[in-house]
Amino acid sequence: MELSAGIKASLAGRYASALFDLASEAGTVTTVESDLDNLAAALAESGELRALIKNPEVSRSQLGNVMSGIAAHLGLSDLTGNFLGVLAENRRVADLPAMIRAFSAIAAAQRGEVNAEVASAHPLTEAQLTELEGKLRAREGRTVKLNSRVDPDLLGGLVVTIGSKRIDNSIRTRLNSLAQAMKSA
């Protein structure tokens, strides 16, 4: 499994790696990954939840109760629920988004996949996503899992991020480059 030293060395990476090891031993990596995807969606949807997990005034026991309630509400596995309890007890729940990303990267590396973040000015069709995935697979030499999002500020084109590599083919970047060239001329 090929992982960057940054993931292994970071606090989030160490927690994610420990969770991955436990999930591997139990044979529940896919279940835990699905649980973490559901948690990420809940965090993305709820500004109150994001604020709560970062609030230092919330006690460990209160945070533990909240995490337990979230686990029950989302129907998370016992392992994921216990993991959230450990995070609450250790006051590390604020790092949960980074842990989710690290776990996803570890699981993808284990499967021989690479994650690619794709930002576009307009939603991409399934055909466009399939074509892009094929081109990225040919370039990277392994399976590519796409996560797409819309960023209207791009004006057009795409920005693809794979690990530390970024392919910026957006109109915004082209216009900025042209403006810089005109200033220096």
C-alpha positions in Angstrom: 0.0 0.0 0.0 1.5 3.3 -1.1 0.6 6.2 1.2 2.2 9.6 1.5 4.3 10.3 4.5 2.0 13.2 5.3 -1.0 11.0 5.8 1.0 8.6 8.0 2.5 11.3 10.1 -0.6 13.5 10.6 -2.8 13.1 13.6 -5.8 12.5 11.4 -3.8 9.9 9.5 -2.8 8.0 12.6 -6.4 7.8 13.8 -7.6 6.9 10.3 -4.9 4.2 10.0 -5.8 2.7 13.4 -9.5 2.6 12.3 -8.5 1.1 9.0 -6.5 -1.6 10.7 -9.4 -2.5 13.0 -11.9 -2.5 10.1 -9.5 -4.8 8.1 -9.2 -7.2 11.0 -13.0 -7.3 11.3 -13.6 -7.4 7.5 -15.7 -4.3 7.6 -13.7 -1.8 5.6 -16.5 -1.2 3.1 -19.0 -0.7 5.9 -16.8 1.8 7.8 -16.0 3.6 4.6 -19.8 3.9 3.9 -20.4 5.1 7.5 -17.7 7.8 7.1 -19.2 8.9 3.8 -22.5 9.3 5.6 -20.8 11.3 8.4 -19.1 13.5 5.8 -22.5 14.2 4.2 -24.0 15.1 7.6 -21.1 17.4 8.3 -21.5 19.0 4.9 -25.2 19.6 5.4 -25.2 20.8 8.9 -23.4 24.0 9.9 -24.6 23.5 13.5 -22.8 20.1 13.6 -19.6 21.5 12.2 -19.7 24.3 14.8 -20.5 21.9 17.6 -17.5 19.5 16.9 -15.2 22.5 17.0 -16.6 24.2 20.1 -14.1 23.9 23.0 -16.8 24.7 25.5 -18.7 21.4 24.9 -17.6 18.8 27.5 -16.2 15.4 26.6 -19.3 13.7 28.0 -21.7 16.0 26.1 -19.7 15.4 22.9 -19.8 11.7 23.5 -23.6 11.8 23.9 -23.9 13.8 20.7 -21.6 11.4 18.8 -23.6 8.4 20.1 -26.8 10.0 19.0 -25.4 10.7 15.6 -24.2 7.1 15.3 -27.6 5.8 16.2 -29.5 8.3 13.9 -27.3 7.5 10.9 -27.3 3.7 11.7 -23.5 3.5 11.9 -21.7 0.3 12.6 -20.5 -0.5 16.1 -16.9 0.0 15.1 -17.6 3.5 13.7 -19.7 4.4 16.7 -17.0 3.3 19.1 -14.5 5.3 17.0 -16.6 8.4 17.4 -16.7 7.8 21.2 -12.9 7.6 21.3 -12.7 10.8 19.4 -15.0 12.5 21.8 -13.1 11.1 24.9 -9.8 12.3 23.4 -11.2 15.7 22.3 -10.4 14.9 18.6 -13.8 15.2 17.0 -12.8 18.5 15.4 -10.3 16.6 13.3 -13.1 14.2 12.0 -13.2 15.7 8.5 -9.5 15.2 8.0 -9.8 11.7 9.4 -12.5 10.8 7.0 -10.4 12.0 4.0 -7.4 10.1 5.3 -9.4 6.9 5.8 -10.7 7.3 2.2 -7.2 7.7 0.9 -5.9 4.7 2.8 -8.8 2.5 1.6 -8.4 3.7 -2.0 -4.7 2.9 -1.9 -5.4 -0.6 -0.5 -7.7 -1.2 -3.4 -5.2 0.2 -5.9 -7.3 3.3 -6.6 -6.6 6.9 -6.6 -9.1 9.7 -5.7 -9.5 12.6 -8.0 -11.3 15.8 -7.1 -12.9 17.4 -10.1 -14.2 21.0 -10.0 -16.2 22.3 -13.0 -18.2 25.4 -13.7 -21.3 23.4 -14.6 -22.4 19.9 -13.5 -20.8 17.2 -15.6 -22.9 14.5 -17.3 -22.4 10.8 -16.7 -20.8 10.5 -20.2 -18.4 13.3 -19.4 -17.4 11.8 -16.1 -16.9 8.4 -17.7 -14.7 9.8 -20.4 -12.7 11.8 -17.9 -12.3 8.8 -15.6 -11.0 6.8 -18.6 -8.4 9.5 -19.5 -7.3 9.8 -15.9 -7.0 6.0 -15.6 -4.8 5.9 -18.7 -2.6 8.7 -17.3 -2.3 7.3 -13.8 -2.1 3.7 -14.6 -4.7 2.7 -12.0 -8.4 3.0 -11.2 -9.5 6.5 -10.5 -12.5 7.4 -8.3 -13.9 10.7 -9.2 -15.5 13.2 -6.7 -17.0 16.0 -8.7 -18.3 19.4 -7.5 -19.5 22.5 -9.1 -17.5 25.8 -8.8 -19.2 28.6 -10.8 -16.2 30.8 -10.2 -14.2 28.7 -12.7 -16.3 30.2 -15.6 -15.6 27.1 -17.7 -13.2 24.2 -18.0 -12.0 21.8 -15.2 -9.6 21.7 -12.3 -8.6 18.1 -11.5 -6.7 17.3 -8.3 -5.1 13.9 -7.8 -3.1 13.7 -4.6 -0.6 16.6 -4.8 -1.0 17.0 -8.6 -3.3 19.6 -10.0 -4.4 20.0 -13.6 -6.0 23.4 -14.0 -7.6 23.9 -17.3 -10.2 26.5 -16.2 -11.1 29.7 -18.0 -10.5 31.7 -14.8 -6.9 30.6 -14.7 -6.4 31.3 -18.4 -7.9 34.8 -18.0 -5.6 35.5 -14.9 -2.6 34.4 -16.9 -3.5 36.6 -19.8 -4.0 39.6 -17.4 -0.6 38.9 -15.9 1.0 38.7 -19.3 -0.6 42.0 -20.3 0.6 43.7 -17.1 4.2 42.7 -17.7 4.2 43.6 -21.4 
